[in-house]
Amino acid sequence: MICPKEHAQESLRLKTLRTFSILDSIVEKEYDSVTSIAANITDSPIALISFIDKDRQWFKSYHGLDVRETPREYAFCAHAINSKKSILIVKDARIDPRFKNNPYVTGSPNVVFYAAVILRDENNMPLGSLCVIDNKPRHLNEYQLNALKTLANQVMDLLNQRKSILALNFTIDNLKKQNKELEQFAFEMAHDLKSPIINIGALGDYLKTTSANVLDEESKTIVSLIQSSAEQLKHLIDDTLNYYIGVNKIQEQISSIPLKEFFDQIFELFNHDSSVHLNLKTSLEKITFNKNTLKLIIINLISNAIRYNNKKITNIEIGVSENNHSLKFYVKDNGPGIPEELHEKVFQLFTVGHLEDRYGETSKGIGLATVKKLIERFGGSIRLENGKVDGCMFIFRIPNILKPLILN
């Protein structure tokens, strides 16, 4: 017996083999199908897909053999990978100097005939082989040899697919990590900025109160502008915090929500504006869901309907119903509506349907993106419809926690 030599580029070969992460992987039917077909086509009792590691031969698939690996020094495949040809055929291992005293020839599984197609990557680097084995001298006809080569190509296709999936998963994991870090950074920055912005507004109130007799009209106007700018910044920071708190931080338990009491509390937030009329339409007394999440969704939609309404009186109707094992909500207004080509875009971060709201301020497009994130986080969906005459209606469904979920 002659022990196989290391490949001329062994370090690079082993490095290449590891890029496929195939060694010690689980049994997969796609590879087992290849060895089964190879054995049947060549009428061989044994067919193997083997890879040559540093000190061992490892079998990805082992048809007709109940061994997962063997020492490299006894591996026929370790000789095959050193061949410049695409296939190695040993008609009778008992008289071949390389194998005649090999323990797998003199003992089980009594290898006599061996034929292997070398598995090479795109750079012609040998990784292992697809081989068939018999315990008697024989040969393969041209049809069988071509079939074996085709099956070896199939193995390489499987390996390349595996490598591509590994690379894609690695990229996805990195993107998730980067996205998480970016979200955490945005959340912390928004939180840190909120305190000084609140202090600016409070200092403005202090100046107006304590220095009312000292400040001239121009100075009072400047203070008011400072306060107005601080308030806009505060709204932007609140929207940013809501976006990240809603998606990543809210971990509250689901609870029963009495609807009348719930919406009365929300409507009180808008009672200061007599031009805003809010109406609840529902036959349900209570629902089961995450209260703070639902509150954030509804307040966002109401605020959006008020900000972009162009009527003297803003009418907003909120409906809640139970339908097809989900809870259906709608928020309908009598505003100018939203162009149909923007119905999908308004839910994207930093996208707005109107340049300015009724107060002359420009939105940053965070509110509706937050709403969509929250709803989808709980397995729901949201869409936008324009009214027949004017206004628009946001319709969203969320799971009815007490019943199986079927969303339409």
C-alpha positions in Angstrom: 0.0 0.0 0.0 1.2 3.5 -0.8 -0.1 6.3 1.5 -1.6 9.2 -0.5 0.5 12.4 -0.7 -0.8 15.8 0.2 -2.3 17.8 -2.6 0.2 20.3 -4.1 -1.9 23.2 -2.8 -3.2 21.5 0.3 -3.6 24.6 2.5 -5.6 26.4 -0.2 -7.6 23.2 -0.9 -8.6 22.8 2.7 -9.5 26.5 3.0 -11.6 26.2 -0.1 -13.4 23.1 1.3 -14.3 24.9 4.4 -16.0 27.7 2.5 -18.8 25.2 1.7 -19.3 24.3 5.5 -20.1 20.8 4.3 -18.0 18.8 6.7 -20.0 17.2 9.6 -23.2 18.6 8.2 -26.4 16.6 8.6 -27.7 13.9 6.3 -29.6 15.5 3.3 -31.9 13.6 1.0 -30.6 15.5 -2.1 -27.1 14.0 -1.7 -28.5 10.6 -0.7 -30.6 10.6 -3.9 -27.4 11.1 -5.9 -25.6 8.1 -4.4 -28.7 6.0 -4.8 -28.9 6.8 -8.5 -25.2 6.3 -9.0 -25.3 2.8 -7.4 -28.3 1.8 -9.5 -26.9 3.1 -12.8 -23.5 1.4 -12.3 -25.0 -1.7 -10.6 -22.6 -1.1 -7.7 -23.3 -2.1 -4.0 -21.6 1.0 -2.7 -21.7 4.7 -3.7 -20.2 7.5 -1.7 -19.9 11.3 -1.7 -16.7 11.9 0.1 -14.6 14.9 1.1 -10.9 14.8 2.1 -10.3 16.7 5.3 -6.8 17.2 6.9 -6.6 13.8 8.6 -9.8 12.0 7.4 -12.1 11.1 4.6 -15.7 12.2 5.5 -18.8 10.9 3.8 -21.6 13.3 3.1 -23.6 10.4 1.7 -22.8 6.7 2.1 -25.1 4.3 0.2 -24.4 0.7 1.0 -21.8 1.5 3.7 -22.5 2.2 7.4 -19.4 4.4 8.1 -19.3 8.2 8.3 -15.6 8.7 8.0 -12.2 6.9 7.6 -8.6 7.8 8.2 -7.2 9.8 5.3 -4.2 7.4 4.9 -6.5 4.6 3.7 -8.8 6.7 1.5 -8.9 6.0 -2.2 -10.3 9.5 -2.7 -7.1 11.0 -1.2 -5.3 9.5 -4.2 -8.1 10.6 -6.6 -7.8 14.3 -5.6 -4.1 14.3 -6.7 -5.0 13.1 -10.2 -5.1 15.6 -13.0 -7.8 13.6 -14.7 -11.5 14.1 -14.0 -12.0 10.4 -13.1 -10.0 7.7 -11.4 -10.7 4.0 -12.1 -9.2 1.1 -10.2 -10.2 -2.1 -11.8 -8.7 -4.4 -9.2 -7.4 -2.9 -6.0 -5.9 -6.2 -4.9 -3.1 -5.9 -7.5 -2.8 -2.2 -7.6 0.4 -1.1 -5.7 -1.4 1.9 -4.1 -4.1 -0.2 -2.5 -3.2 -4.0 -2.4 -2.5 -4.1 1.4 -5.1 -1.4 2.3 -7.2 -2.7 5.2 -10.4 -1.8 3.3 -9.2 -4.1 0.5 -8.1 -7.0 2.6 -11.0 -6.6 5.0 -14.5 -5.1 5.1 -15.9 -3.7 2.8 -13.5 -5.6 0.6 -13.0 -3.0 -2.0 -11.9 -4.4 -5.4 -13.3 -2.1 -8.1 -13.3 1.7 -7.5 -14.4 4.5 -9.9 -14.5 8.1 -8.8 -15.3 11.4 -10.4 -13.4 14.2 -8.7 -15.5 17.0 -7.3 -13.8 20.3 -8.2 -14.9 23.9 -7.5 -15.0 26.6 -10.1 -11.2 27.2 -9.8 -10.5 23.5 -10.4 -9.6 22.8 -6.8 -10.4 19.2 -5.8 -12.6 18.8 -2.7 -13.5 15.1 -2.8 -15.3 12.7 -5.1 -18.4 10.8 -6.1 -17.4 7.2 -6.2 -18.9 3.7 -6.7 -17.3 0.6 -5.3 -17.7 -3.1 -6.0 -16.1 -6.3 -4.4 -15.2 -7.8 -7.8 -13.1 -6.7 -10.8 -15.2 -4.9 -13.5 -15.5 -1.8 -15.7 -18.0 0.9 -16.5 -19.4 1.5 -20.0 -19.5 4.9 -21.6 -23.1 5.5 -20.6 -22.3 4.7 -16.9 -19.2 7.0 -16.9 -21.2 9.9 -18.4 -24.0 9.4 -16.0 -21.5 9.4 -13.1 -20.0 12.6 -14.4 -23.4 14.2 -14.6 -24.3 13.2 -11.1 -20.9 14.7 -9.9 -21.9 17.9 -11.6 -25.2 17.8 -9.7 -23.3 17.4 -6.4 -21.2 20.5 -7.2 -24.4 22.4 -8.0 -25.8 21.4 -4.6 -22.5 22.6 -3.0 -22.6 25.9 -4.8 -26.2 26.5 -3.8 -25.2 25.7 -0.3 -22.4 28.2 -0.4 -24.6 30.9 -1.9 -27.2 30.4 0.8 -24.5 30.6 3.5 -23.3 33.9 2.0 -26.8 35.2 1.8 -27.6 34.3 5.4 -24.3 35.9 6.5 -25.3 39.1 4.7 -28.8 39.0 6.2 -27.4 38.5 9.8 -25.0 41.4 9.3 -27.8 43.7 8.0 -30.0 42.7 11.0 -27.1 43.5 13.4 -26.4 46.8 11.7 -30.1 47.7 11.7 -30.5 46.8 15.3 -27.5 49.0 16.2 -28.9 51.8 14.1 -32.3 51.6 15.7 -30.7 51.6 19.2 -28.6 54.6 18.3 -31.6 56.5 16.9 -33.7 55.7 20.0 -31.0 56.7 22.4 -30.2 59.9 20.5 -33.9 60.9 20.4 -34.2 60.2 24.1 -31.1 62.3 25.0 -32.3 65.2 22.8 -35.8 65.3 24.4 -34.7 66.8 27.8 -32.9 69.9 26.5 -35.7 70.6 24.0 -38.2 70.5 26.9 -36.0 72.8 28.8 -35.9 75.3 26.0 -39.7 75.4 26.0 -39.8 75.8 29.7 -37.3 78.7 29.6 -39.5 80.4 27.1 -42.5 80.1 29.4 -40.3 81.5 32.3 -39.2 84.5 30.2 -42.8 85.3 29.2 -44.0 85.0 32.8 -41.2 86.8 34.7 -40.2 89.4 32.1 -43.5 90.3 30.5 -43.0 94.0 31.4 -39.4 94.1 30.3 -39.6 92.4 26.9 -40.7 94.5 23.9 -43.0 93.1 21.2 -40.1 92.0 19.0 -38.4 90.1 21.9 -41.7 88.4 22.7 -42.1 87.3 19.1 -38.6 85.9 19.1 -39.3 84.0 22.3 -42.5 82.6 20.8 -40.6 81.5 17.7 -38.1 79.8 19.9 -40.9 78.0 21.7 -42.6 77.1 18.5 -39.4 75.6 17.0 -38.8 73.7 20.3 -42.3 72.3 20.1 -41.8 71.1 16.5 -38.5 69.4 17.5 -40.3 67.8 20.5 -43.0 66.4 18.2 -40.3 65.0 15.8 -38.4 63.4 18.8 -41.7 62.0 20.1 -42.5 60.5 16.7 -39.0 59.0 16.5 -39.3 57.5 20.0 -42.7 56.1 19.3 -41.4 54.4 16.1 -38.6 52.6 18.0 -40.5 52.1 21.3 -43.5 50.7 19.4 -41.5 48.2 17.4 -38.8 47.1 19.8 -39.5 48.2 23.4 -43.2 47.6 24.2 -43.5 44.3 26.0 -46.7 44.8 27.9 -49.2 42.0 28.4 -52.4 41.7 26.4 -55.4 43.0 28.5 -59.1 43.6 28.2 -60.0 47.1 26.9 -63.4 48.6 27.6 -64.0 50.5 24.3 -66.1 53.5 25.5 -63.7 54.3 28.4 -60.7 53.8 26.2 -61.9 56.2 23.4 -63.3 58.7 26.0 -59.7 59.1 27.3 -58.4 59.5 23.8 -61.0 62.0 22.7 -60.2 64.1 25.8 -56.8 64.8 24.3 -58.4 66.7 21.4 -61.3 68.4 23.3 -59.4 71.7 23.4 -60.1 72.2 19.7 -63.8 73.0 19.2 -63.5 72.6 15.5 -62.7 68.9 15.8 -65.7 66.5 16.1 -64.9 62.9 17.1 -67.4 60.1 16.9 -67.1 56.4 17.9 -69.2 53.9 16.0 -69.2 50.3 17.5 -71.5 47.7 18.9 -68.6 46.0 20.9 -68.3 46.7 24.6 -64.7 45.5 24.9 -61.8 43.9 23.1 -58.6 42.1 24.1 -55.3 43.6 22.9 -52.3 45.5 23.9 -53.8 48.8 25.2 -50.8 51.1 24.9 -50.0 49.9 21.4 -53.6 50.4 20.2 -53.7 53.8 21.9 -50.6 54.9 20.0 -52.1 53.7 16.7 -55.4 55.5 17.2 -53.8 58.8 18.4 -51.5 58.8 15.4 -54.3 58.3 12.9 -56.6 60.9 14.6 -53.7 63.5 14.8 -52.9 62.8 11.1 -56.6 63.4 10.1 -56.7 66.7 12.1 -53.4 68.0 10.8 -54.2 67.6 7.1 -57.9 68.6 7.2 -58.8 71.6 5.1 -62.4 72.1 6.4 -63.6 74.6 9.1 -65.1 71.7 11.0 -63.0 68.5 11.1 -65.3 65.4 11.4 -63.6 62.1 12.3 -65.4 58.8 12.8 -63.7 55.8 14.4 -65.3 52.4 13.9 -64.6 49.1 15.6 -66.1 45.8 14.6 -65.4 42.1 14.8 -65.2 40.2 11.5 -63.7 36.9 10.3 -61.8 36.3 13.6 -60.1 39.7 13.4 -60.8 43.1 14.8 -61.5 45.7 12.2 -60.9 49.4 12.8 -61.3 52.4 10.6 -60.5 56.1 11.0 -62.5 58.2 8.5 -62.2 62.0 8.0 -63.7 64.7 5.8 -60.4 66.1 4.7 -59.0 66.6 1.1 -58.1 62.9 0.7 -54.8 61.5 -0.4 -53.9 60.9 -4.1 -54.2 57.2 -5.0 -50.6 57.0 -6.2 -49.5 57.9 -2.7 -51.6 55.3 -0.8 -48.6 52.9 -0.4 -45.9 55.6 0.0 -47.5 57.3 2.9 -46.7 54.3 5.1 -43.0 54.5 4.2 -40.6 56.2 6.6 -40.0 59.9 5.9 -42.7 60.0 3.2 -45.7 62.5 3.4 -48.8 62.9 1.3 -48.9 66.7 1.8 -46.1 69.2 1.9 -47.6 71.3 4.8 -50.3 70.6 7.3 -53.1 73.1 8.3 -50.7 74.9 10.7 -48.1 75.5 8.0 -45.7 72.9 9.4 -44.0 70.1 7.5 -44.3 66.5 8.8 -41.3 64.2 8.8 -43.3 61.1 7.7 -42.7 59.0 10.9 -46.3 58.7 12.3 -47.9 56.5 9.6 -44.7 54.4 9.3 -44.9 53.8 13.1 -48.6 52.8 12.8 -47.8 50.3 10.0 -44.9 48.8 12.0 -47.0 48.4 15.1 -49.9 46.7 13.2 -47.7 44.4 11.3 -45.8 43.5 14.4 -49.0 42.0 15.8 -49.8 40.1 12.5 -52.2 42.8 11.2 -52.5 44.9 8.1 -53.5 48.4 7.1 -54.7 50.1 4.0 -56.0 53.5 2.8 -59.1 54.3 0.9 -60.4 57.7 -0.4 -64.0 58.7 0.4 -66.6 58.9 -2.4 -67.0 62.6 -2.0 -64.0 63.8 0.2 -61.7 62.7 2.9 -60.0 59.3 3.4 -60.3 56.3 5.6 -57.5 54.3 7.2 -58.7 50.7 7.7 -56.7 48.2 9.7 -57.2 44.7 11.1 -55.5 43.1 14.0 -55.9 39.6 15.4 -58.7 38.9 17.7 -56.7 37.3 20.5 -59.6 35.2 21.6 -60.2 33.6 18.2 -58.0 32.0 15.4 -56.6 34.7 13.0 -57.9 34.9 9.5 -57.0 38.3 7.9 -58.7 39.5 4.7 
